[in-house]
Amino acid sequence: MSPKFKYQDREIETCGFLEKDSPSWAAFHIAFFLSSYVVPLILISVLYMWMLSRLWRSSVGGRSAESKKGKKRVTRLVVSVGD
């Protein structure tokens, strides 16, 4: 049931939550938090880990000290961007 209000001699029906204590209010906030914060955070973390694992498993550049130094630099950059 939507609340109705009188405004300038007209009856206006609004759409929204009726009470802040209702289960739909809490469900909305939980769903919003999950979809706007938790899911993107998990997705970004998984993709960063996948990218770093591909970087460290690649054989491009061999196992030289310079190659390891470059990989460590990229890893530090990804970790600092992820924070």
PEFENKA-V977394 format. One record per pair of residues at least 4 apart in sequence whose ideal C-beta (glycine too) atoms are under 6 Angstrom apart, sorted by the first residue. I is the first residue (numbers start at 1). J is the second residue. If there is no record, write none. Layout:
BEGIN
((I:J) (I:J))
END
This chain:
BEGIN
((2:13) (2:14) (2:15) (3:14) (4:11) (4:13) (5:12) (6:11) (7:12) (17:25) (20:25) (23:27) (32:36) (33:37) (34:38) (35:39) (48:78) (48:82) (52:75) (55:71) (61:67) (62:67))
END
